[in-house]
C-alpha cells in the first residue's frame, strides 16, 4: 500500500473539531473507491478461488483463509462496472467484516489509506442513487483532481442475495 494522504490537510493537521474518516482506497479500472478502514480485516493478493455451482454471477467462489471459508465477490461485476478495463492482471482481495459476515471483494488494486474530513463527503446525486437497486453509495469526495466514491458495504448485497448465499452455505 502507498502512504497516507490527508484530503483536507488543514483540518487533519490541527485536528480541532475535525471529524476524520479513515478509508482504504482501491481502484476498479481507473475509478477510485473507498471503504471505511474499520471494516477491513486484511488485504491479500492472489488466493486460489474455488467456484461455487449455481451461485450468482458476481460471486467468484470461496477461499480458505487460515481454516475459514470466505465467499469472494467480484466487485466489478457486483457494481456492474464490467466495461472498465482492468488496471492490472493480478487481483487484490479486500477481506471485510460486514455485520459479522466475513466477505472478500476482488478489486483491481488497493491504493492508499486516506484520512478524509467528514465535511468533504457529499451525498451522491439523487439522479444516480434513484437508478440503483441498492443504495450502496455513502457519498463522494474530491481527491486532488479525481472523485472518490465511498461505498456502503452494509448495503452491497440485498436481502435476497444474502439469503441465496446462506442457502449455498458460504455466508
PLY file of the C-alpha trace (Angstrom):
ply
format ascii 1.0
element vertex 171
property float x
property float y
property float z
element edge 170
property int vertex1
property int vertex2
end_header
0.00 0.00 0.00
1.05 3.56 -0.60
1.44 6.18 2.11
-1.35 8.04 3.85
-2.82 11.14 2.25
-4.70 13.91 4.00
-7.60 15.13 1.93
-8.16 18.30 3.94
-4.68 18.87 5.27
-5.50 21.93 7.39
-8.12 20.07 9.44
-6.03 16.92 9.56
-3.02 18.76 10.91
-4.69 20.94 13.51
-7.29 18.31 14.48
-9.60 20.90 16.06
-13.19 19.74 15.68
-12.33 17.82 12.55
-14.17 14.55 12.21
-11.88 12.37 10.11
-12.82 9.14 8.42
-10.03 6.72 7.59
-10.66 4.93 4.33
-8.87 2.24 2.37
-8.73 3.42 -1.22
-8.96 0.98 -4.12
-9.45 1.01 -7.86
-11.68 -0.76 -10.30
-10.34 0.24 -13.68
-9.49 3.90 -13.31
-12.39 4.56 -10.91
-11.40 5.30 -7.31
-13.43 3.90 -4.41
-13.13 3.84 -0.64
-14.25 1.70 2.28
-14.16 2.50 5.99
-10.87 1.14 7.36
-12.64 -0.27 10.44
-14.40 -2.81 8.19
-11.15 -4.08 6.66
-9.78 -7.24 8.25
-6.96 -7.72 5.78
-5.88 -7.34 2.19
-4.49 -10.29 0.29
-3.05 -10.88 -3.15
-3.80 -13.88 -5.30
-5.58 -16.66 -3.48
-6.92 -19.84 -5.08
-10.67 -19.34 -5.51
-12.94 -22.39 -5.63
-16.04 -21.78 -7.78
-19.49 -22.50 -6.33
-22.07 -24.07 -8.69
-25.35 -22.18 -9.23
-24.14 -19.07 -7.43
-24.93 -15.53 -8.66
-22.58 -14.38 -11.43
-20.82 -11.81 -9.22
-19.74 -14.49 -6.72
-16.39 -15.83 -7.86
-16.40 -18.61 -5.27
-14.79 -19.20 -1.89
-11.30 -19.20 -0.43
-9.88 -20.98 2.58
-8.15 -18.36 4.70
-6.46 -19.97 7.69
-9.27 -22.51 8.05
-12.11 -20.04 7.44
-14.22 -20.41 4.29
-14.84 -16.92 2.91
-17.13 -16.01 -0.02
-15.43 -13.91 -2.69
-17.40 -11.31 -4.64
-16.13 -9.69 -7.81
-16.86 -6.04 -7.05
-16.52 -5.12 -10.75
-19.42 -7.46 -11.59
-21.45 -6.56 -8.48
-21.31 -2.85 -9.28
-21.88 -3.51 -12.99
-18.56 -1.95 -13.97
-17.57 -4.67 -16.41
-16.96 -2.06 -19.12
-13.97 -0.66 -17.20
-10.62 -2.06 -18.26
-8.74 -3.90 -15.52
-5.75 -1.93 -14.26
-3.53 -4.98 -13.62
-3.59 -8.70 -14.19
-3.03 -9.52 -10.51
-6.06 -9.39 -8.28
-6.37 -7.95 -4.82
-8.90 -9.21 -2.33
-10.11 -6.93 0.45
-11.46 -9.02 3.33
-14.22 -7.11 5.14
-16.25 -7.73 8.27
-19.78 -6.70 7.33
-22.04 -7.00 10.35
-20.23 -10.15 11.46
-20.14 -11.70 7.96
-16.59 -12.04 6.66
-16.59 -11.49 2.90
-13.86 -10.90 0.33
-14.14 -8.44 -2.53
-11.98 -8.59 -5.65
-10.64 -5.20 -6.74
-8.02 -4.21 -9.30
-5.65 -2.51 -6.90
-5.53 -1.18 -3.35
-4.10 2.33 -3.39
-3.62 4.00 -0.03
-5.08 4.78 3.37
-6.89 8.11 3.21
-7.91 10.44 6.01
-10.98 12.29 4.80
-12.78 15.06 6.64
-16.46 14.20 7.08
-17.22 17.71 5.73
-15.70 16.72 2.40
-18.00 13.74 1.84
-21.02 14.83 -0.16
-24.12 12.72 -0.84
-24.35 11.07 -4.25
-26.59 12.99 -6.66
-30.25 11.92 -6.42
-30.39 11.00 -10.10
-27.55 8.50 -9.57
-28.99 6.95 -6.42
-32.53 6.74 -7.86
-31.42 4.26 -10.52
-29.74 1.84 -8.11
-31.36 -1.37 -6.94
-29.47 -0.99 -3.68
-28.36 2.33 -2.28
-24.77 1.36 -1.56
-23.21 4.76 -2.18
-22.37 6.63 1.03
-21.13 9.63 -0.85
-18.39 11.14 -2.96
-15.45 13.39 -2.23
-12.84 15.12 -4.31
-9.24 13.96 -4.05
-6.84 16.14 -5.98
-8.48 16.23 -9.45
-10.49 12.99 -9.09
-13.64 11.85 -7.34
-13.59 9.05 -4.78
-16.81 7.06 -4.41
-17.38 5.95 -0.83
-19.23 2.62 -0.76
-21.53 1.37 1.98
-20.67 -2.32 2.10
-23.52 -2.94 4.54
-25.81 -2.44 1.52
-23.74 -4.01 -1.27
-25.73 -7.23 -1.01
-29.52 -7.14 -0.99
-31.52 -9.25 1.45
-32.44 -11.87 -1.16
-28.78 -12.17 -2.22
-27.72 -12.75 1.39
-30.40 -15.45 1.66
-29.02 -17.07 -1.50
-25.51 -17.05 -0.02
-26.86 -18.61 3.19
-28.54 -21.34 1.13
-25.19 -22.05 -0.54
-23.67 -22.32 2.96
-20.94 -19.78 2.20
-22.12 -16.67 4.06
0 1
1 2
2 3
3 4
4 5
5 6
6 7
7 8
8 9
9 10
10 11
11 12
12 13
13 14
14 15
15 16
16 17
17 18
18 19
19 20
20 21
21 22
22 23
23 24
24 25
25 26
26 27
27 28
28 29
29 30
30 31
31 32
32 33
33 34
34 35
35 36
36 37
37 38
38 39
39 40
40 41
41 42
42 43
43 44
44 45
45 46
46 47
47 48
48 49
49 50
50 51
51 52
52 53
53 54
54 55
55 56
56 57
57 58
58 59
59 60
60 61
61 62
62 63
63 64
64 65
65 66
66 67
67 68
68 69
69 70
70 71
71 72
72 73
73 74
74 75
75 76
76 77
77 78
78 79
79 80
80 81
81 82
82 83
83 84
84 85
85 86
86 87
87 88
88 89
89 90
90 91
91 92
92 93
93 94
94 95
95 96
96 97
97 98
98 99
99 100
100 101
101 102
102 103
103 104
104 105
105 106
106 107
107 108
108 109
109 110
110 111
111 112
112 113
113 114
114 115
115 116
116 117
117 118
118 119
119 120
120 121
121 122
122 123
123 124
124 125
125 126
126 127
127 128
128 129
129 130
130 131
131 132
132 133
133 134
134 135
135 136
136 137
137 138
138 139
139 140
140 141
141 142
142 143
143 144
144 145
145 146
146 147
147 148
148 149
149 150
150 151
151 152
152 153
153 154
154 155
155 156
156 157
157 158
158 159
159 160
160 161
161 162
162 163
163 164
164 165
165 166
166 167
167 168
168 169
169 170
